[in-house]
Amino acid sequence: MLSKDKIQRINALAKKAKSVGLTDKEQMEQQELRQEYLRVFRSSMSNTLHSVTVVDPKGNDVTPEKLKESKRKRLH
């Protein structure tokens, strides 16, 4: 999870970019923070998807094979 300070900094840079613009250094910082945010988000989403099992109305496991295979690879 991204720290509150980093999220606040992302938001502050976005607000400043809309109002007065960013320096080159601030633009680089913003890009780095965005990339870190995306890495954390994608990791979290992946963890969530790997804990999902899809079940049809009859109670049968219909989880896509691609997800099942990905889960198996994660366990090894």
Jmol script that loads the backbone (N, CA, C; Angstrom):
load data "model"
ATOM      1  N   MET A   1       0.843  -1.176   0.000  1.00  0.00           N
ATOM      2  CA  MET A   1       0.000   0.000   0.000  1.00  0.00           C
ATOM      3  C   MET A   1       0.891   1.244   0.000  1.00  0.00           C
ATOM      4  N   LEU A   2       0.494   2.202  -0.770  1.00  0.00           N
ATOM      5  CA  LEU A   2       1.238   3.453  -0.869  1.00  0.00           C
ATOM      6  C   LEU A   2       0.953   4.306   0.368  1.00  0.00           C
ATOM      7  N   SER A   3       1.970   4.946   0.885  1.00  0.00           N
ATOM      8  CA  SER A   3       1.792   5.750   2.093  1.00  0.00           C
ATOM      9  C   SER A   3       0.904   6.967   1.816  1.00  0.00           C
ATOM     10  N   LYS A   4       0.272   7.453   2.875  1.00  0.00           N
ATOM     11  CA  LYS A   4      -0.586   8.635   2.757  1.00  0.00           C
ATOM     12  C   LYS A   4       0.211   9.837   2.257  1.00  0.00           C
ATOM     13  N   ASP A   5       1.445   9.947   2.709  1.00  0.00           N
ATOM     14  CA  ASP A   5       2.297  11.069   2.279  1.00  0.00           C
ATOM     15  C   ASP A   5       2.510  11.058   0.769  1.00  0.00           C
ATOM     16  N   LYS A   6       2.751   9.880   0.208  1.00  0.00           N
ATOM     17  CA  LYS A   6       2.986   9.795  -1.231  1.00  0.00           C
ATOM     18  C   LYS A   6       1.708  10.089  -2.011  1.00  0.00           C
ATOM     19  N   ILE A   7       0.589   9.611  -1.525  1.00  0.00           N
ATOM     20  CA  ILE A   7      -0.687   9.896  -2.194  1.00  0.00           C
ATOM     21  C   ILE A   7      -0.986  11.389  -2.139  1.00  0.00           C
ATOM     22  N   GLN A   8      -0.736  12.001  -0.987  1.00  0.00           N
ATOM     23  CA  GLN A   8      -0.941  13.448  -0.868  1.00  0.00           C
ATOM     24  C   GLN A   8      -0.016  14.203  -1.820  1.00  0.00           C
ATOM     25  N   ARG A   9       1.207  13.716  -1.964  1.00  0.00           N
ATOM     26  CA  ARG A   9       2.156  14.375  -2.867  1.00  0.00           C
ATOM     27  C   ARG A   9       1.703  14.244  -4.322  1.00  0.00           C
ATOM     28  N   ILE A  10       1.199  13.061  -4.702  1.00  0.00           N
ATOM     29  CA  ILE A  10       0.658  12.862  -6.051  1.00  0.00           C
ATOM     30  C   ILE A  10      -0.460  13.861  -6.310  1.00  0.00           C
ATOM     31  N   ASN A  11      -1.357  13.986  -5.352  1.00  0.00           N
ATOM     32  CA  ASN A  11      -2.484  14.909  -5.501  1.00  0.00           C
ATOM     33  C   ASN A  11      -2.031  16.369  -5.552  1.00  0.00           C
ATOM     34  N   ALA A  12      -1.053  16.721  -4.727  1.00  0.00           N
ATOM     35  CA  ALA A  12      -0.548  18.096  -4.724  1.00  0.00           C
ATOM     36  C   ALA A  12       0.103  18.437  -6.068  1.00  0.00           C
ATOM     37  N   LEU A  13       0.873  17.493  -6.608  1.00  0.00           N
ATOM     38  CA  LEU A  13       1.513  17.729  -7.901  1.00  0.00           C
ATOM     39  C   LEU A  13       0.472  17.835  -9.019  1.00  0.00           C
ATOM     40  N   ALA A  14      -0.572  17.017  -8.948  1.00  0.00           N
ATOM     41  CA  ALA A  14      -1.625  17.078  -9.965  1.00  0.00           C
ATOM     42  C   ALA A  14      -2.344  18.426  -9.909  1.00  0.00           C
ATOM     43  N   LYS A  15      -2.610  18.894  -8.708  1.00  0.00           N
ATOM     44  CA  LYS A  15      -3.289  20.182  -8.543  1.00  0.00           C
ATOM     45  C   LYS A  15      -2.402  21.321  -9.069  1.00  0.00           C
ATOM     46  N   LYS A  16      -1.120  21.253  -8.719  1.00  0.00           N
ATOM     47  CA  LYS A  16      -0.192  22.291  -9.170  1.00  0.00           C
ATOM     48  C   LYS A  16      -0.043  22.262 -10.690  1.00  0.00           C
ATOM     49  N   ALA A  17      -0.025  21.065 -11.266  1.00  0.00           N
ATOM     50  CA  ALA A  17       0.105  20.939 -12.719  1.00  0.00           C
ATOM     51  C   ALA A  17      -1.066  21.605 -13.429  1.00  0.00           C
ATOM     52  N   LYS A  18      -2.241  21.500 -12.850  1.00  0.00           N
ATOM     53  CA  LYS A  18      -3.428  22.103 -13.457  1.00  0.00           C
ATOM     54  C   LYS A  18      -3.451  23.618 -13.282  1.00  0.00           C
ATOM     55  N   SER A  19      -2.900  24.102 -12.182  1.00  0.00           N
ATOM     56  CA  SER A  19      -2.992  25.535 -11.915  1.00  0.00           C
ATOM     57  C   SER A  19      -1.831  26.338 -12.500  1.00  0.00           C
ATOM     58  N   VAL A  20      -0.612  26.025 -12.120  1.00  0.00           N
ATOM     59  CA  VAL A  20       0.530  26.841 -12.557  1.00  0.00           C
ATOM     60  C   VAL A  20       1.562  26.072 -13.375  1.00  0.00           C
ATOM     61  N   GLY A  21       1.457  24.752 -13.407  1.00  0.00           N
ATOM     62  CA  GLY A  21       2.435  23.949 -14.132  1.00  0.00           C
ATOM     63  C   GLY A  21       3.540  23.443 -13.216  1.00  0.00           C
ATOM     64  N   LEU A  22       4.273  22.469 -13.715  1.00  0.00           N
ATOM     65  CA  LEU A  22       5.335  21.836 -12.931  1.00  0.00           C
ATOM     66  C   LEU A  22       6.703  22.103 -13.542  1.00  0.00           C
ATOM     67  N   THR A  23       7.703  22.125 -12.678  1.00  0.00           N
ATOM     68  CA  THR A  23       9.080  22.209 -13.152  1.00  0.00           C
ATOM     69  C   THR A  23       9.464  20.838 -13.708  1.00  0.00           C
ATOM     70  N   ASP A  24      10.581  20.771 -14.393  1.00  0.00           N
ATOM     71  CA  ASP A  24      11.057  19.493 -14.926  1.00  0.00           C
ATOM     72  C   ASP A  24      11.275  18.486 -13.803  1.00  0.00           C
ATOM     73  N   LYS A  25      11.837  18.957 -12.699  1.00  0.00           N
ATOM     74  CA  LYS A  25      12.093  18.075 -11.562  1.00  0.00           C
ATOM     75  C   LYS A  25      10.782  17.540 -10.979  1.00  0.00           C
ATOM     76  N   GLU A  26       9.789  18.407 -10.872  1.00  0.00           N
ATOM     77  CA  GLU A  26       8.487  17.991 -10.345  1.00  0.00           C
ATOM     78  C   GLU A  26       7.789  17.019 -11.302  1.00  0.00           C
ATOM     79  N   GLN A  27       7.955  17.233 -12.596  1.00  0.00           N
ATOM     80  CA  GLN A  27       7.370  16.312 -13.574  1.00  0.00           C
ATOM     81  C   GLN A  27       7.982  14.919 -13.445  1.00  0.00           C
ATOM     82  N   MET A  28       9.281  14.867 -13.237  1.00  0.00           N
ATOM     83  CA  MET A  28       9.954  13.579 -13.044  1.00  0.00           C
ATOM     84  C   MET A  28       9.465  12.917 -11.767  1.00  0.00           C
ATOM     85  N   GLU A  29       9.350  13.698 -10.700  1.00  0.00           N
ATOM     86  CA  GLU A  29       8.856  13.171  -9.427  1.00  0.00           C
ATOM     87  C   GLU A  29       7.439  12.631  -9.599  1.00  0.00           C
ATOM     88  N   GLN A  30       6.601  13.378 -10.314  1.00  0.00           N
ATOM     89  CA  GLN A  30       5.219  12.960 -10.530  1.00  0.00           C
ATOM     90  C   GLN A  30       5.178  11.628 -11.289  1.00  0.00           C
ATOM     91  N   GLN A  31       5.987  11.501 -12.314  1.00  0.00           N
ATOM     92  CA  GLN A  31       6.031  10.255 -13.084  1.00  0.00           C
ATOM     93  C   GLN A  31       6.478   9.077 -12.225  1.00  0.00           C
ATOM     94  N   GLU A  32       7.502   9.291 -11.404  1.00  0.00           N
ATOM     95  CA  GLU A  32       7.996   8.229 -10.529  1.00  0.00           C
ATOM     96  C   GLU A  32       6.922   7.805  -9.529  1.00  0.00           C
ATOM     97  N   LEU A  33       6.239   8.785  -8.945  1.00  0.00           N
ATOM     98  CA  LEU A  33       5.178   8.474  -7.989  1.00  0.00           C
ATOM     99  C   LEU A  33       4.014   7.747  -8.660  1.00  0.00           C
ATOM    100  N   ARG A  34       3.668   8.162  -9.862  1.00  0.00           N
ATOM    101  CA  ARG A  34       2.587   7.491 -10.597  1.00  0.00           C
ATOM    102  C   ARG A  34       2.958   6.050 -10.908  1.00  0.00           C
ATOM    103  N   GLN A  35       4.207   5.826 -11.328  1.00  0.00           N
ATOM    104  CA  GLN A  35       4.651   4.467 -11.632  1.00  0.00           C
ATOM    105  C   GLN A  35       4.619   3.584 -10.386  1.00  0.00           C
ATOM    106  N   GLU A  36       5.049   4.138  -9.268  1.00  0.00           N
ATOM    107  CA  GLU A  36       5.004   3.380  -8.015  1.00  0.00           C
ATOM    108  C   GLU A  36       3.559   3.057  -7.640  1.00  0.00           C
ATOM    109  N   TYR A  37       2.676   4.048  -7.793  1.00  0.00           N
ATOM    110  CA  TYR A  37       1.257   3.836  -7.503  1.00  0.00           C
ATOM    111  C   TYR A  37       0.686   2.715  -8.371  1.00  0.00           C
ATOM    112  N   LEU A  38       1.018   2.727  -9.657  1.00  0.00           N
ATOM    113  CA  LEU A  38       0.515   1.692 -10.562  1.00  0.00           C
ATOM    114  C   LEU A  38       1.057   0.311 -10.200  1.00  0.00           C
ATOM    115  N   ARG A  39       2.331   0.229  -9.808  1.00  0.00           N
ATOM    116  CA  ARG A  39       2.895  -1.064  -9.394  1.00  0.00           C
ATOM    117  C   ARG A  39       2.136  -1.615  -8.194  1.00  0.00           C
ATOM    118  N   VAL A  40       1.884  -0.755  -7.213  1.00  0.00           N
ATOM    119  CA  VAL A  40       1.171  -1.178  -6.003  1.00  0.00           C
ATOM    120  C   VAL A  40      -0.261  -1.581  -6.349  1.00  0.00           C
ATOM    121  N   PHE A  41      -0.929  -0.777  -7.188  1.00  0.00           N
ATOM    122  CA  PHE A  41      -2.303  -1.074  -7.578  1.00  0.00           C
ATOM    123  C   PHE A  41      -2.396  -2.412  -8.307  1.00  0.00           C
ATOM    124  N   ARG A  42      -1.502  -2.624  -9.270  1.00  0.00           N
ATOM    125  CA  ARG A  42      -1.528  -3.867 -10.048  1.00  0.00           C
ATOM    126  C   ARG A  42      -1.253  -5.081  -9.173  1.00  0.00           C
ATOM    127  N   SER A  43      -0.331  -4.946  -8.247  1.00  0.00           N
ATOM    128  CA  SER A  43      -0.034  -6.043  -7.329  1.00  0.00           C
ATOM    129  C   SER A  43      -1.248  -6.368  -6.474  1.00  0.00           C
ATOM    130  N   SER A  44      -1.899  -5.341  -5.971  1.00  0.00           N
ATOM    131  CA  SER A  44      -3.094  -5.527  -5.154  1.00  0.00           C
ATOM    132  C   SER A  44      -4.211  -6.187  -5.959  1.00  0.00           C
ATOM    133  N   MET A  45      -4.405  -5.729  -7.187  1.00  0.00           N
ATOM    134  CA  MET A  45      -5.444  -6.306  -8.046  1.00  0.00           C
ATOM    135  C   MET A  45      -5.142  -7.765  -8.355  1.00  0.00           C
ATOM    136  N   SER A  46      -3.898  -8.068  -8.603  1.00  0.00           N
ATOM    137  CA  SER A  46      -3.499  -9.442  -8.869  1.00  0.00           C
ATOM    138  C   SER A  46      -3.788 -10.330  -7.664  1.00  0.00           C
ATOM    139  N   ASN A  47      -3.446  -9.850  -6.475  1.00  0.00           N
ATOM    140  CA  ASN A  47      -3.723 -10.614  -5.261  1.00  0.00           C
ATOM    141  C   ASN A  47      -5.218 -10.849  -5.088  1.00  0.00           C
ATOM    142  N   THR A  48      -6.011  -9.835  -5.380  1.00  0.00           N
ATOM    143  CA  THR A  48      -7.463  -9.967  -5.270  1.00  0.00           C
ATOM    144  C   THR A  48      -7.980 -11.007  -6.249  1.00  0.00           C
ATOM    145  N   LEU A  49      -7.543 -10.929  -7.504  1.00  0.00           N
ATOM    146  CA  LEU A  49      -8.005 -11.887  -8.504  1.00  0.00           C
ATOM    147  C   LEU A  49      -7.591 -13.316  -8.176  1.00  0.00           C
ATOM    148  N   HIS A  50      -6.449 -13.476  -7.571  1.00  0.00           N
ATOM    149  CA  HIS A  50      -5.995 -14.817  -7.232  1.00  0.00           C
ATOM    150  C   HIS A  50      -6.743 -15.415  -6.039  1.00  0.00           C
ATOM    151  N   SER A  51      -7.548 -14.617  -5.390  1.00  0.00           N
ATOM    152  CA  SER A  51      -8.351 -15.149  -4.289  1.00  0.00           C
ATOM    153  C   SER A  51      -9.806 -15.383  -4.704  1.00  0.00           C
ATOM    154  N   VAL A  52     -10.105 -15.178  -5.995  1.00  0.00           N
ATOM    155  CA  VAL A  52     -11.472 -15.298  -6.503  1.00  0.00           C
ATOM    156  C   VAL A  52     -11.711 -16.677  -7.097  1.00  0.00           C
ATOM    157  N   THR A  53     -12.884 -17.220  -6.821  1.00  0.00           N
ATOM    158  CA  THR A  53     -13.362 -18.422  -7.478  1.00  0.00           C
ATOM    159  C   THR A  53     -14.721 -18.084  -8.055  1.00  0.00           C
ATOM    160  N   VAL A  54     -14.899 -18.381  -9.331  1.00  0.00           N
ATOM    161  CA  VAL A  54     -16.158 -18.078 -10.007  1.00  0.00           C
ATOM    162  C   VAL A  54     -17.042 -19.320  -9.938  1.00  0.00           C
ATOM    163  N   VAL A  55     -18.276 -19.113  -9.457  1.00  0.00           N
ATOM    164  CA  VAL A  55     -19.208 -20.225  -9.295  1.00  0.00           C
ATOM    165  C   VAL A  55     -20.493 -19.887 -10.045  1.00  0.00           C
ATOM    166  N   ASP A  56     -20.998 -20.871 -10.812  1.00  0.00           N
ATOM    167  CA  ASP A  56     -22.250 -20.635 -11.536  1.00  0.00           C
ATOM    168  C   ASP A  56     -23.443 -20.835 -10.593  1.00  0.00           C
ATOM    169  N   PRO A  57     -24.663 -20.533 -11.045  1.00  0.00           N
ATOM    170  CA  PRO A  57     -25.845 -20.659 -10.174  1.00  0.00           C
ATOM    171  C   PRO A  57     -26.069 -22.071  -9.617  1.00  0.00           C
ATOM    172  N   LYS A  58     -25.523 -23.077 -10.283  1.00  0.00           N
ATOM    173  CA  LYS A  58     -25.677 -24.460  -9.800  1.00  0.00           C
ATOM    174  C   LYS A  58     -24.605 -24.839  -8.783  1.00  0.00           C
ATOM    175  N   GLY A  59     -23.659 -23.955  -8.548  1.00  0.00           N
ATOM    176  CA  GLY A  59     -22.605 -24.221  -7.576  1.00  0.00           C
ATOM    177  C   GLY A  59     -21.350 -24.826  -8.163  1.00  0.00           C
ATOM    178  N   ASN A  60     -21.275 -24.902  -9.489  1.00  0.00           N
ATOM    179  CA  ASN A  60     -20.097 -25.466 -10.142  1.00  0.00           C
ATOM    180  C   ASN A  60     -19.008 -24.405 -10.273  1.00  0.00           C
ATOM    181  N   ASP A  61     -17.781 -24.845 -10.067  1.00  0.00           N
ATOM    182  CA  ASP A  61     -16.638 -23.944 -10.231  1.00  0.00           C
ATOM    183  C   ASP A  61     -16.426 -23.696 -11.720  1.00  0.00           C
ATOM    184  N   VAL A  62     -16.597 -22.471 -12.161  1.00  0.00           N
ATOM    185  CA  VAL A  62     -16.405 -22.111 -13.566  1.00  0.00           C
ATOM    186  C   VAL A  62     -15.308 -21.051 -13.704  1.00  0.00           C
ATOM    187  N   THR A  63     -14.361 -21.070 -12.782  1.00  0.00           N
ATOM    188  CA  THR A  63     -13.236 -20.145 -12.828  1.00  0.00           C
ATOM    189  C   THR A  63     -12.479 -20.370 -14.138  1.00  0.00           C
ATOM    190  N   PRO A  64     -12.163 -19.304 -14.861  1.00  0.00           N
ATOM    191  CA  PRO A  64     -11.431 -19.463 -16.127  1.00  0.00           C
ATOM    192  C   PRO A  64     -10.116 -20.226 -15.925  1.00  0.00           C
ATOM    193  N   GLU A  65      -9.795 -21.083 -16.889  1.00  0.00           N
ATOM    194  CA  GLU A  65      -8.583 -21.903 -16.803  1.00  0.00           C
ATOM    195  C   GLU A  65      -7.323 -21.057 -16.660  1.00  0.00           C
ATOM    196  N   LYS A  66      -7.298 -19.922 -17.334  1.00  0.00           N
ATOM    197  CA  LYS A  66      -6.128 -19.047 -17.258  1.00  0.00           C
ATOM    198  C   LYS A  66      -5.888 -18.592 -15.820  1.00  0.00           C
ATOM    199  N   LEU A  67      -6.953 -18.278 -15.098  1.00  0.00           N
ATOM    200  CA  LEU A  67      -6.827 -17.856 -13.705  1.00  0.00           C
ATOM    201  C   LEU A  67      -6.424 -19.035 -12.821  1.00  0.00           C
ATOM    202  N   LYS A  68      -7.008 -20.212 -13.070  1.00  0.00           N
ATOM    203  CA  LYS A  68      -6.637 -21.407 -12.300  1.00  0.00           C
ATOM    204  C   LYS A  68      -5.152 -21.717 -12.461  1.00  0.00           C
ATOM    205  N   GLU A  69      -4.671 -21.638 -13.704  1.00  0.00           N
ATOM    206  CA  GLU A  69      -3.256 -21.915 -13.979  1.00  0.00           C
ATOM    207  C   GLU A  69      -2.366 -20.897 -13.284  1.00  0.00           C
ATOM    208  N   SER A  70      -2.761 -19.653 -13.315  1.00  0.00           N
ATOM    209  CA  SER A  70      -1.997 -18.594 -12.654  1.00  0.00           C
ATOM    210  C   SER A  70      -1.936 -18.840 -11.144  1.00  0.00           C
ATOM    211  N   LYS A  71      -3.048 -19.291 -10.568  1.00  0.00           N
ATOM    212  CA  LYS A  71      -3.076 -19.602  -9.127  1.00  0.00           C
ATOM    213  C   LYS A  71      -2.114 -20.744  -8.813  1.00  0.00           C
ATOM    214  N   ARG A  72      -2.126 -21.784  -9.673  1.00  0.00           N
ATOM    215  CA  ARG A  72      -1.236 -22.930  -9.454  1.00  0.00           C
ATOM    216  C   ARG A  72       0.233 -22.496  -9.513  1.00  0.00           C
ATOM    217  N   LYS A  73       0.560 -21.643 -10.470  1.00  0.00           N
ATOM    218  CA  LYS A  73       1.949 -21.186 -10.601  1.00  0.00           C
ATOM    219  C   LYS A  73       2.387 -20.382  -9.383  1.00  0.00           C
ATOM    220  N   ARG A  74       1.456 -19.620  -8.828  1.00  0.00           N
ATOM    221  CA  ARG A  74       1.775 -18.813  -7.645  1.00  0.00           C
ATOM    222  C   ARG A  74       2.092 -19.655  -6.419  1.00  0.00           C
ATOM    223  N   LEU A  75       1.463 -20.832  -6.340  1.00  0.00           N
ATOM    224  CA  LEU A  75       1.666 -21.685  -5.179  1.00  0.00           C
ATOM    225  C   LEU A  75       3.020 -22.375  -5.205  1.00  0.00           C
ATOM    226  N   HIS A  76       3.617 -22.474  -6.362  1.00  0.00           N
ATOM    227  CA  HIS A  76       4.918 -23.165  -6.470  1.00  0.00           C
ATOM    228  C   HIS A  76       6.067 -22.235  -6.472  1.00  0.00           C
TER     229      HIS A  76
END
end "model"
wireframe off; spacefill off
backbone 0.3
color backbone group
